[in-house]
Amino acid sequence: MILSSLIISCNTSKKDENTSSEDIQREMEDVIQVSKAYTAEKWDNLSDNIDKLEKDIEASTNDVIENYNSLSADLQNQFKDEKQDIADRKAELNKKLEEFKKASGEKKEELKSEIIQLKTALNRSISTFEKEMEENKK
């Protein structure tokens, strides 16, 4: 965002006639330094959030398993495949989280995107599973 703001500001009609390419180069270098510091800070925060994400995943899947275990044997048999699907999604997400912790650079960014997609899919599965179990309890 900072970089695009700088580029836009350089293209405005109010620019100073005395602005040289060296001035722009200096500004760009400043922006790059600030961006690097900001990115490093965000990666640190992301690593902290990974631990929280792991705890949230564990808590939400444990809640679903407890609800599943409270069902009758017939209903448990009916929902066995859905329970396994959630367990598989959780295992895949945990695997990606472990890869993320060990990765660096571009690989970390790729894994971050995959983790977001997997977490979203897991949340949808859990939500759907809970609704189905609730409807069948009635």
Secondary structure, DSSP 8 states (H G I E B T S, - for coil): -HHHHHHHHHTSTT--TT--HHHHHHHHHHHHHHHHHHHHHHHHHHHHHHHHHHHHHHHHHHHHHHHHHTS-HHHHHHTHHHHHHHHHHHHHHHHHHHHHHH--HHHHHHHHHHHHHHHHHHHHHHHHHHHHHHHHH-
